[in-house]
Amino acid sequence: MNQIKQRLYGSYILVVAVFILLLSFLLQNIVEGRLVEQQKETIHDEIAELANYIYTENRQAGLSNDTVIDSLLQISTIVNYRMTFIDLDGNPLYDSTIPLSDLDNQSQETEVQQVLLGEDTGVSRRTGLANKREQYYIAQAIKDETGNPVGILRLSSEVRDISTIIDQVLVIQLIGTILLILVLITVSRNWINQLANAMTEMDAVVTDLTNEQYEARYYGHSIDNISHLGESINELAVNLDTQSKQLKVSEQRTYGLINHLIIGVMLINEERQIQMVNPVMNELLGVNLYGQISHLYTDYIRSAELIELIEKAIKKNETMNKEIKLYIPEEKTLDTNVIPVPGTRPNEYNYIILVYDITEIQRLENVRTDFVTNVSHELRTPITALKGFSETLLDGAMHDKELLKEFLEIMHVESIRLDSMVSDILQLSRLEQGQERFSREWINILEVVQEVFQILQQ
């Protein structure tokens, strides 16, 4: 919470300070420009009054360089600017501050050139030779009563006077800025505390939600926008809680379904670690894999053929199918499928191993095959007998009454036997389909043996 308050205070002070600094910079430029303009106006008014004073004082006696210099000497003590009188050739004739011997010809100075070119006044701004400080210069022609220029009067003032005023303004602005920041912090302290407390509580709620503690809620009260954010967080928590419960129910249903399947199911990741296994898989493989979750499947499966199939599916990342023989703990035939499925991260795959025990199915198929073979052989015997006796009778034996009777009796017995075998086949078919129940009856084994013996003897 203290960190949040410090950040809020720091951000608040930074924003206010930047705003006030920008405002101070703008005010500084405005004040500086205004002071410069004011100084220009003042010095312009001053040189105009001096020129008028010189003209008025010397109008009757006549204007000349000497009379102008005398007038300047008289007022030099009351004028706060440096005064320089220059003839029309640019030679300095009088200077209130610098000896004339230290001055060069001034005809090349900007303000002097402007006046010599016919302008009423000339102005310029440059570094002075005497004090090496920036100076503001203004020049104006001194004219006689006929309007002809006698010489040029120039005034100069240090710009540092403006800088001093601006520095004072900046100091005042700085003090005002500090006082304003302190006042704003004092006024906004309660607001910042509310905001910091709300953000701290919401941070705790979000942390709990991140840790899957979806029962966490925000109960604080703050300004409207923050309270609305808290309500949104609560809505998010409710949705996450609902989705989490639905996922748990769905997961339980899925595991329940998988655990009750009649086929073996195992899920591994790309690192070959076991993620899930059902009871049938444990039974088929003869290994308890429940306690080996997150362990390598290769450490517990003892079928090299099954491991080879799984590794091939992982390498090619495609579905594989194969009938695999197991000999430990008992001989089994397993129909095995390895199916790649997308994982939770991009380009990640898990692999489902489905194993179905077809041992009994194969045994039944073999029994069916043997049964068909045996039935075919058994059917051949009465059919052969019927065919042989009928051919014998047709070849002339039917004229012998005793032989005819014997053969017909044998053919009758064989037809009854054939009919019995066909009935037995139909009965077996109905038994397989569950349409008929087993019935028990006594059989005379001696009669059956004698019957078979008689058939074989004939």
C-alpha positions as CSV (number, residue, x, y, z in Angstrom):
1,M,0.0,0.0,0.0
2,N,2.9,2.4,0.8
3,Q,4.4,1.7,-2.6
4,I,1.1,2.5,-4.3
5,K,0.8,5.8,-2.3
6,Q,4.3,6.7,-3.1
7,R,3.7,6.1,-6.8
8,L,0.4,8.1,-6.7
9,Y,2.0,11.0,-4.9
10,G,5.1,10.8,-7.2
11,S,2.9,10.7,-10.3
12,Y,0.7,13.5,-9.0
13,I,3.7,15.7,-8.1
14,L,5.4,15.0,-11.4
15,V,2.3,15.9,-13.4
16,V,1.7,19.1,-11.4
17,A,5.4,20.0,-11.6
18,V,5.5,19.5,-15.3
19,F,2.4,21.5,-15.8
20,I,3.7,24.4,-13.7
21,L,7.1,24.3,-15.3
22,L,5.5,24.5,-18.7
23,L,3.3,27.3,-17.5
24,S,6.4,29.0,-16.0
25,F,8.2,28.7,-19.2
26,L,5.3,30.2,-21.1
27,L,4.9,33.0,-18.6
28,Q,8.7,33.6,-18.7
29,N,8.6,34.1,-22.5
30,I,5.5,36.3,-22.2
31,V,7.1,38.4,-19.4
32,E,10.5,38.5,-21.2
33,G,8.8,39.6,-24.4
34,R,6.7,42.2,-22.6
35,L,9.7,43.6,-20.7
36,V,11.7,43.8,-23.8
37,E,8.9,45.6,-25.6
38,Q,8.4,47.9,-22.6
39,Q,12.2,48.7,-22.5
40,K,12.1,49.4,-26.2
41,E,9.1,51.7,-25.8
42,T,10.8,53.4,-22.9
43,I,14.2,53.9,-24.6
44,H,12.3,55.0,-27.8
45,D,10.4,57.6,-25.8
46,E,13.6,58.7,-24.0
47,I,15.6,59.3,-27.2
48,A,12.6,61.1,-28.7
49,E,12.4,63.4,-25.7
50,L,16.2,64.0,-25.8
51,A,16.1,64.9,-29.4
52,N,13.2,67.2,-28.9
53,Y,15.0,68.7,-25.8
54,I,18.2,69.3,-27.8
55,Y,16.3,70.9,-30.6
56,T,14.3,73.2,-28.3
57,E,17.3,74.3,-26.3
58,N,19.4,75.2,-29.4
59,R,16.8,76.4,-31.8
60,Q,17.5,80.1,-31.4
61,A,21.2,79.8,-31.2
62,G,21.3,77.3,-34.0
63,L,22.1,73.6,-33.9
64,S,25.6,72.4,-34.4
65,N,27.8,69.6,-33.1
66,D,29.1,71.8,-30.3
67,T,25.7,72.9,-29.1
68,V,24.5,69.3,-29.1
69,I,27.5,68.2,-27.1
70,D,26.9,71.0,-24.5
71,S,23.3,70.0,-24.1
72,L,24.3,66.3,-23.6
73,L,26.8,67.3,-21.0
74,Q,24.2,69.2,-19.1
75,I,21.8,66.3,-18.9
76,S,24.3,63.4,-18.6
77,T,23.9,63.2,-14.9
78,I,20.1,62.7,-15.0
79,V,19.9,60.3,-18.0
80,N,20.2,56.6,-17.0
81,Y,21.3,55.5,-20.5
82,R,24.7,55.6,-22.2
83,M,24.6,58.5,-24.7
84,T,26.8,58.7,-27.8
85,F,26.7,61.6,-30.4
86,I,28.1,60.6,-33.8
87,D,28.6,62.9,-36.9
88,L,27.3,62.0,-40.3
89,D,30.6,60.3,-41.2
90,G,30.2,57.9,-38.3
91,N,32.9,59.5,-36.1
92,P,32.0,59.6,-32.4
93,L,32.0,63.2,-31.0
94,Y,30.7,62.4,-27.5
95,D,30.1,59.4,-25.2
96,S,28.8,59.6,-21.7
97,T,30.6,56.4,-20.6
98,I,33.6,55.4,-22.8
99,P,36.4,57.7,-23.7
100,L,36.4,58.8,-27.4
101,S,39.9,57.4,-27.9
102,D,38.5,53.8,-27.3
103,L,35.8,54.2,-29.9
104,D,36.1,53.4,-33.6
105,N,34.1,54.7,-36.5
106,Q,30.5,53.8,-35.9
107,S,29.2,54.0,-39.5
108,Q,29.2,50.2,-39.9
109,E,26.9,49.7,-36.9
110,T,23.5,48.5,-37.8
111,E,21.5,51.2,-36.0
112,V,23.7,54.0,-37.4
113,Q,23.4,52.6,-41.0
114,Q,19.7,52.6,-40.7
115,V,19.6,56.3,-39.7
116,L,22.1,57.1,-42.5
117,L,19.9,55.4,-45.0
118,G,17.0,57.8,-44.1
119,E,15.1,55.9,-41.4
120,D,13.8,57.9,-38.4
121,T,15.3,55.5,-35.9
122,G,17.7,52.6,-36.1
123,V,17.8,49.7,-33.5
124,S,20.1,46.7,-32.9
125,R,21.1,44.2,-30.2
126,R,24.6,43.1,-29.7
127,T,27.4,42.6,-27.2
128,G,29.0,45.8,-26.0
129,L,32.8,46.4,-26.4
130,A,33.2,47.9,-22.9
131,N,31.5,45.5,-20.6
132,K,31.1,42.5,-22.9
133,R,27.4,42.3,-22.1
134,E,24.4,42.3,-24.4
135,Q,23.3,45.8,-25.2
136,Y,20.2,47.3,-26.8
137,Y,21.0,50.3,-29.1
138,I,18.7,52.9,-30.6
139,A,19.8,55.8,-32.8
140,Q,18.0,58.9,-34.1
141,A,19.1,61.8,-36.3
142,I,19.3,65.3,-34.7
143,K,17.9,67.8,-37.2
144,D,18.2,71.6,-37.4
145,E,15.3,73.9,-38.0
146,T,15.5,73.3,-41.8
147,G,15.1,69.5,-41.2
148,N,18.7,68.7,-42.2
149,P,20.5,66.2,-39.9
150,V,23.4,67.6,-37.9
151,G,24.4,64.3,-36.3
152,I,23.2,61.1,-34.8
153,L,22.2,60.5,-31.1
154,R,22.4,57.0,-29.9
155,L,21.3,55.5,-26.6
156,S,22.2,52.1,-25.2
157,S,21.0,50.0,-22.3
158,E,22.1,46.7,-20.9
159,V,19.8,43.8,-21.5
160,R,20.9,42.3,-18.2
161,D,18.4,44.5,-16.5
162,I,15.7,42.5,-18.1
163,S,17.4,39.2,-17.1
164,T,17.5,40.3,-13.5
165,I,13.8,41.0,-13.6
166,I,13.1,37.6,-15.2
167,D,15.3,35.9,-12.6
168,Q,13.2,37.5,-9.9
169,V,10.0,36.4,-11.7
170,L,11.4,32.8,-11.8
171,V,12.2,32.8,-8.1
172,I,8.7,33.9,-7.4
173,Q,7.3,31.3,-9.7
174,L,9.4,28.6,-8.1
175,I,8.3,29.5,-4.6
176,G,4.7,29.7,-5.8
177,T,5.1,26.3,-7.5
178,I,6.3,24.6,-4.3
179,L,3.5,26.2,-2.2
180,L,1.0,25.2,-4.8
181,I,2.2,21.5,-4.8
182,L,2.1,21.4,-1.0
183,V,-1.4,22.8,-1.1
184,L,-2.6,20.4,-3.8
185,I,-1.0,17.4,-1.9
186,T,-2.8,18.5,1.3
187,V,-6.1,18.9,-0.5
188,S,-5.8,15.6,-2.5
189,R,-4.4,13.5,0.4
190,N,-7.8,12.0,1.2
191,W,-8.5,11.2,-2.5
192,I,-5.1,9.6,-2.9
193,N,-5.6,7.5,0.3
194,Q,-8.9,6.3,-1.0
195,L,-7.5,5.5,-4.4
196,A,-4.4,3.7,-2.8
197,N,-6.6,1.7,-0.5
198,A,-8.9,0.7,-3.3
199,M,-6.1,-0.3,-5.6
200,T,-4.4,-2.3,-2.8
201,E,-7.6,-4.2,-2.1
202,M,-8.2,-4.8,-5.8
203,D,-4.6,-6.0,-6.3
204,A,-5.2,-8.5,-3.5
205,V,-8.4,-9.7,-5.1
206,V,-6.7,-10.1,-8.5
207,T,-3.8,-12.0,-6.9
208,D,-6.3,-14.4,-5.3
209,L,-8.0,-14.9,-8.7
210,T,-4.7,-15.6,-10.3
211,N,-4.1,-18.3,-7.6
212,E,-7.5,-19.8,-8.5
213,Q,-9.2,-18.5,-5.3
214,Y,-12.3,-17.5,-7.1
215,E,-14.3,-16.8,-4.0
216,A,-12.3,-13.6,-3.5
217,R,-14.4,-10.3,-3.8
218,Y,-13.8,-6.6,-3.7
219,Y,-15.9,-4.9,-0.9
220,G,-14.3,-1.4,-0.8
221,H,-15.8,2.0,-1.7
222,S,-14.0,4.7,-3.5
223,I,-14.7,7.3,-6.2
224,D,-17.2,6.2,-8.9
225,N,-14.8,5.1,-11.6
226,I,-12.8,3.0,-9.1
227,S,-15.9,1.5,-7.6
228,H,-17.1,0.6,-11.1
229,L,-13.8,-1.1,-11.7
230,G,-14.2,-3.1,-8.4
231,E,-17.7,-4.2,-9.6
232,S,-16.2,-5.4,-12.9
233,I,-13.6,-7.4,-11.0
234,N,-16.3,-9.0,-8.9
235,E,-18.2,-9.9,-12.0
236,L,-15.1,-11.4,-13.4
237,A,-14.6,-13.4,-10.2
238,V,-18.1,-14.7,-10.4
239,N,-17.7,-15.8,-14.0
240,L,-14.4,-17.4,-13.2
241,D,-15.9,-19.2,-10.2
242,T,-18.8,-20.5,-12.4
243,Q,-16.5,-21.6,-15.2
244,S,-14.1,-23.3,-12.7
245,K,-17.0,-25.3,-11.2
246,Q,-18.3,-26.2,-14.6
247,L,-14.8,-27.4,-15.6
248,K,-14.5,-29.4,-12.5
249,V,-17.9,-31.1,-13.1
250,S,-16.9,-31.7,-16.7
251,E,-13.5,-33.1,-15.7
252,Q,-15.2,-35.4,-13.2
253,R,-17.6,-36.6,-15.8
254,T,-14.8,-37.2,-18.2
255,Y,-12.7,-39.1,-15.7
256,G,-15.8,-41.1,-14.7
257,L,-16.5,-42.0,-18.3
258,I,-12.8,-42.9,-19.0
259,N,-12.6,-45.0,-15.8
260,H,-15.7,-47.0,-16.9
261,L,-14.6,-47.7,-20.5
262,I,-14.0,-51.3,-21.4
263,I,-10.8,-50.2,-23.3
264,G,-7.5,-49.1,-21.8
265,V,-6.8,-45.3,-22.0
266,M,-3.5,-43.5,-21.2
267,L,-2.5,-39.9,-21.9
268,I,1.1,-38.8,-22.2
269,N,2.8,-35.5,-23.2
270,E,5.6,-34.8,-25.6
271,E,8.1,-35.4,-22.8
272,R,6.8,-39.0,-22.5
273,Q,5.3,-38.3,-19.1
274,I,2.2,-40.1,-18.0
275,Q,-0.7,-37.6,-17.5
276,M,-3.7,-39.9,-17.1
277,V,-4.5,-43.6,-17.0
278,N,-7.7,-45.7,-16.4
279,P,-8.1,-49.0,-14.5
280,V,-8.5,-51.1,-17.7
281,M,-5.1,-50.0,-18.9
282,N,-3.5,-51.0,-15.6
283,E,-5.3,-54.4,-15.9
284,L,-4.2,-55.0,-19.5
285,L,-0.6,-54.0,-19.0
286,G,-0.3,-55.7,-15.6
287,V,1.2,-52.6,-14.1
288,N,-0.2,-50.1,-11.6
289,L,0.4,-46.7,-13.3
290,Y,-1.8,-44.7,-11.0
291,G,1.2,-43.8,-8.8
292,Q,3.4,-43.0,-11.8
293,I,1.7,-39.8,-13.0
294,S,4.4,-37.4,-14.4
295,H,6.8,-40.3,-14.7
296,L,8.2,-41.6,-18.0
297,Y,5.9,-44.3,-19.5
298,T,9.0,-46.2,-20.8
299,D,10.1,-47.0,-17.3
300,Y,7.0,-49.1,-16.6
301,I,5.7,-50.6,-19.9
302,R,7.4,-53.9,-20.6
303,S,6.3,-54.3,-24.2
304,A,9.0,-53.2,-26.7
305,E,6.4,-53.5,-29.6
306,L,4.0,-51.1,-27.8
307,I,6.8,-48.6,-27.0
308,E,8.0,-48.7,-30.6
309,L,4.4,-47.9,-31.8
310,I,4.1,-44.9,-29.4
311,E,7.5,-43.5,-30.3
312,K,6.7,-43.8,-34.0
313,A,3.4,-41.9,-33.5
314,I,5.2,-39.2,-31.6
315,K,8.0,-38.9,-34.2
316,K,5.5,-38.7,-37.2
317,N,2.8,-36.9,-35.1
318,E,0.1,-38.9,-36.7
319,T,-2.3,-41.7,-35.7
320,M,-0.9,-45.2,-35.5
321,N,-2.7,-48.6,-35.2
322,K,-1.4,-52.1,-34.7
323,E,-2.3,-55.4,-33.1
324,I,0.3,-56.1,-30.4
325,K,1.1,-59.4,-28.7
326,L,1.7,-59.3,-24.9
327,Y,3.3,-62.3,-23.1
328,I,3.6,-60.8,-19.6
329,P,1.8,-61.3,-17.3
330,E,-0.2,-63.5,-19.7
331,E,-0.5,-63.8,-23.4
332,K,-2.9,-61.3,-24.9
333,T,-3.6,-59.7,-28.2
334,L,-4.2,-55.9,-28.0
335,D,-5.7,-53.7,-30.7
336,T,-3.6,-50.5,-30.0
337,N,-4.2,-46.9,-31.4
338,V,-2.0,-43.9,-30.7
339,I,-3.7,-40.6,-31.4
340,P,-2.0,-37.1,-31.3
341,V,-4.2,-34.4,-29.8
342,P,-3.5,-30.6,-29.4
343,G,-2.1,-29.5,-26.0
344,T,-2.9,-26.3,-24.0
345,R,0.0,-24.4,-25.6
346,P,0.6,-23.5,-29.3
347,N,2.4,-26.3,-31.2
348,E,2.1,-28.6,-28.3
349,Y,0.7,-32.1,-28.6
350,N,-0.4,-34.9,-26.2
351,Y,-0.9,-38.5,-27.2
352,I,-3.8,-40.8,-26.3
353,I,-3.1,-44.5,-26.2
354,L,-6.2,-46.6,-26.7
355,V,-5.8,-50.4,-26.0
356,Y,-8.6,-53.0,-26.7
357,D,-8.2,-56.6,-25.7
358,I,-9.2,-58.7,-28.7
359,T,-7.8,-62.0,-27.3
360,E,-11.3,-63.5,-26.7
361,I,-12.5,-62.2,-30.1
362,Q,-9.6,-64.0,-31.9
363,R,-10.2,-67.2,-29.9
364,L,-13.9,-67.1,-30.9
365,E,-12.8,-66.6,-34.5
366,N,-10.5,-69.5,-34.3
367,V,-13.3,-71.6,-32.7
368,R,-15.7,-70.5,-35.5
369,T,-13.1,-71.5,-38.1
370,D,-12.6,-74.9,-36.6
371,F,-16.3,-75.4,-36.2
372,V,-16.9,-74.6,-39.9
373,T,-14.1,-77.0,-40.8
374,N,-15.5,-79.8,-38.7
375,V,-19.1,-79.2,-39.8
376,S,-17.9,-79.3,-43.4
377,H,-16.2,-82.6,-42.8
378,E,-19.2,-84.1,-40.9
379,L,-21.6,-83.0,-43.6
380,R,-19.5,-84.7,-46.2
381,T,-19.9,-88.1,-44.6
382,P,-23.7,-88.5,-44.9
383,I,-23.8,-86.8,-48.2
384,T,-21.1,-89.2,-49.5
385,A,-23.0,-92.1,-48.2
386,L,-26.3,-91.0,-49.8
387,K,-24.5,-90.4,-53.1
388,G,-22.8,-93.8,-53.0
389,F,-25.8,-95.8,-52.1
390,S,-28.0,-94.0,-54.6
391,E,-25.5,-94.6,-57.4
392,T,-25.2,-98.3,-56.4
393,L,-28.9,-98.7,-56.6
394,L,-29.1,-97.0,-59.9
395,D,-26.4,-99.3,-61.3
396,G,-28.7,-102.3,-60.7
397,A,-28.7,-103.1,-57.0
398,M,-32.3,-102.0,-56.7
399,H,-33.4,-105.3,-58.3
400,D,-32.1,-107.2,-55.3
401,K,-34.8,-106.7,-52.8
402,E,-32.7,-107.5,-49.7
403,L,-29.9,-105.2,-50.8
404,L,-32.4,-102.5,-51.8
405,K,-34.0,-102.6,-48.4
406,E,-30.7,-102.5,-46.6
407,F,-29.5,-99.6,-48.7
408,L,-32.7,-97.7,-48.3
409,E,-32.5,-98.1,-44.5
410,I,-28.9,-96.9,-44.5
411,M,-29.9,-93.9,-46.7
412,H,-32.8,-93.2,-44.4
413,V,-30.5,-93.2,-41.3
414,E,-28.0,-90.9,-43.1
415,S,-30.7,-88.5,-44.1
416,I,-31.9,-88.4,-40.5
417,R,-28.3,-87.8,-39.5
418,L,-27.9,-85.0,-42.1
419,D,-31.2,-83.5,-40.9
420,S,-30.0,-83.7,-37.3
421,M,-26.7,-82.0,-38.2
422,V,-28.5,-79.2,-40.0
423,S,-30.8,-78.8,-37.0
424,D,-27.8,-78.6,-34.7
425,I,-26.2,-75.9,-36.8
426,L,-29.3,-73.9,-36.8
427,Q,-29.7,-74.4,-33.1
428,L,-26.0,-73.2,-32.5
429,S,-26.8,-70.1,-34.6
430,R,-29.9,-69.4,-32.5
431,L,-27.8,-69.9,-29.3
432,E,-25.2,-67.4,-30.5
433,Q,-28.0,-64.9,-31.1
434,G,-29.5,-65.6,-27.7
435,Q,-32.8,-66.8,-29.3
436,E,-32.7,-70.3,-27.7
437,R,-31.8,-71.7,-24.3
438,F,-29.7,-74.8,-23.6
439,S,-31.6,-78.0,-22.8
440,R,-30.2,-81.2,-21.2
441,E,-31.1,-84.8,-22.2
442,W,-29.7,-88.3,-21.6
443,I,-27.8,-90.0,-24.5
444,N,-27.0,-93.7,-24.8
445,I,-23.3,-93.7,-25.6
446,L,-23.3,-97.4,-26.7
447,E,-25.9,-96.8,-29.3
448,V,-24.1,-93.8,-30.7
449,V,-20.8,-95.8,-30.9
450,Q,-22.5,-98.8,-32.6
451,E,-24.2,-96.4,-35.1
452,V,-20.9,-94.8,-36.0
453,F,-19.2,-98.1,-36.2
454,Q,-21.9,-99.4,-38.5
455,I,-21.6,-96.4,-40.8
456,L,-17.8,-96.7,-41.0
457,Q,-18.1,-100.5,-41.6
458,Q,-20.4,-99.9,-44.5
